[in-house]
Amino acid sequence: MAYDPVPGLLSRVSSRLWHEFASLPDGPAHAFPAPGTAPGSAERAPGETGRGPEFDAMAAVLERTAQRLGDNYPYFHPLYAGQMLKPPHPVARAAYALAMAINPNNHARDGGRASSQMEIEAVAEIARMFGWGDGRFLGHLTSSGTIANLEALWVAGEIQGSGISGQGSEEQRRKRIVGSEQAHYTHSRISAVLKLQYEPVRADSRGRMDLNALEAELRKGDVGTVVVTLGTTGIGAVDPLDQIVELRGGYGFRIHVDAAYGGYFKLIPEALEEDARRAYAAIAEADSIVVDPHKHGLQPYGCGCVLFRDPGVGRFYKHDSPYTYFTSKELHLGEISLECSRAGAAAVALWATQQLFPLQPGGEFARGLAQGRRAALELEQVLRADKRFETMRVGGPQLDIVVWKVRKDSAEEAGDAAQRIFSACAERNLHLALVQLPLHWFRLTQEAEGPATQTVTCLRSVLMKPEHETWMGRIWERYDEASRSVLGK
Ligand SMILES: Cc1ncc(COP(=O)(O)O)c(C=O)c1O
């Protein structure tokens, strides 16, 4: 059985938390620890052992809960190498659970005094990672990458007068948002919600925004915002941000960087290819950046982050609701966030994690990212040498996501074999993912230069966990055996 440090950590520190509230008279019994576990608790929780019929009833429900949770893929295990799922670090889980005893609401300091301050500190550290220091930015946590991107596009629309409020000149109102056809689908959906016009731009054979195609759009003169993805969802492609920044000099547009997945790779430029390294080096030039601590940042779900280079965009969030009573003059996060109630516990977990793993190049967290990256390069190399499979025609993984197709004459046969290998792997406790990708990424087709309409079902592995590096041998053994069972060779 795997050792889980979280229960031990919680029993060690929860008494410390209750001690902070020791001046209160006794409250409901279940809000207090068992006697003897908290300083001064003997007088505060008389006779409460924490056990009794109520405890047994909760335990019985939780036994059934644990059983129900067994119906999941083992996301925490290195043999889970499928979708973008990385276990939260124990320190994040423990900090989140500890905060749950208070359940702070980071809408305003009234609802979460300590956790609002922790959010401000944690977000400032993320901003520093991207090169935005000294409080010269505006940013906050969100419940997801989707909401973080929504806020960034909403601000872009408001600035260009083309948002829902529809103010601005006729020319401004026609401004479009464009992003690579490989950008997350959330951008086109969000734009529809915001009543902004969004259009995809062709991607090149490595899944990056094609600069010629982008410039053709820019020449039309009506592009207001370019969404640049650093780490696409499908294959971890890195759009050429540095060159897009150069284009901005000539055409003038906002740059929104969606680094929901790939943001933390800013910490390991030495592990990236030259093109990607140059793109990450330009990130501070963006107008807004999104990164998801709940993807690579070791956090439980419910933790996205949006940052703006110009703190002045705070004016768009202004409200004068009579419902929120601000008890201090300090910044309330509810004044710079579209979401009202937000989990203070998410900020507490992030803050604690960053205390243990500061976001520093060369630090332990950065080394963990580099391990996943090395695992991806190793898997790519083994696949490339194996005649049964085809890797991408041009280049290897840009971050830590590997995609490949089964070598078959037709896309249908390749897709069918990929499906069967995926299932044969799952029977062996190895969990991969499937993804639809343009066929011309793997073999030359007549479509190679045009929009990709012919796709093929491929296998995909997201190697996000540091342990993937040491487990690669075992992952390959199972994969090879599963492939033989399907392909007969
Ligand atoms: C690049 C990118 N942007 C945005 C999102 C959406 O983020 P969320 O799922 O946190 O809403 C994702 C999710 O995978 C993503 O990979």
Ligand as a Chemical Component Dictionary entry (heavy atoms), coordinates in Angstrom:
data_LIG
# 
_chem_comp.id                   LIG 
_chem_comp.type                 NON-POLYMER 
_chem_comp.pdbx_formal_charge   0 
_chem_comp.three_letter_code    LIG 
# 
loop_
_chem_comp_atom.comp_id 
_chem_comp_atom.atom_id 
_chem_comp_atom.alt_atom_id 
_chem_comp_atom.type_symbol 
_chem_comp_atom.charge 
_chem_comp_atom.model_Cartn_x 
_chem_comp_atom.model_Cartn_y 
_chem_comp_atom.model_Cartn_z 
_chem_comp_atom.pdbx_ordinal 
LIG C1 C1 C 0 -4.000  25.419 -23.019 1  
LIG C2 C2 C 0 -5.246  25.297 -22.197 2  
LIG N1 N1 N 0 -6.053  26.371 -22.031 3  
LIG C3 C3 C 0 -7.169  26.317 -21.305 4  
LIG C4 C4 C 0 -7.580  25.139 -20.709 5  
LIG C5 C5 C 0 -8.846  25.102 -19.916 6  
LIG O1 O1 O 0 -8.485  25.030 -18.555 7  
LIG P1 P1 P 0 -9.493  24.438 -17.453 8  
LIG O2 O2 O 0 -9.714  23.002 -17.826 9  
LIG O3 O3 O 0 -8.737  24.609 -16.172 10 
LIG O4 O4 O 0 -10.744 25.218 -17.503 11 
LIG C6 C6 C 0 -6.791  23.990 -20.867 12 
LIG C7 C7 C 0 -7.205  22.703 -20.291 13 
LIG O5 O5 O 0 -6.682  21.671 -20.566 14 
LIG C8 C8 C 0 -5.588  24.065 -21.619 15 
LIG O6 O6 O 0 -4.812  23.005 -21.800 16 
# 
loop_
_chem_comp_bond.comp_id 
_chem_comp_bond.atom_id_1 
_chem_comp_bond.atom_id_2 
_chem_comp_bond.value_order 
_chem_comp_bond.pdbx_ordinal 
LIG C1 C2 SING 1  
LIG C2 N1 SING 2  
LIG C2 C8 DOUB 3  
LIG N1 C3 DOUB 4  
LIG C3 C4 SING 5  
LIG C4 C5 SING 6  
LIG C4 C6 DOUB 7  
LIG C5 O1 SING 8  
LIG O1 P1 SING 9  
LIG P1 O2 DOUB 10 
LIG P1 O3 SING 11 
LIG P1 O4 SING 12 
LIG C6 C7 SING 13 
LIG C6 C8 SING 14 
LIG C7 O5 DOUB 15 
LIG C8 O6 SING 16 
# 
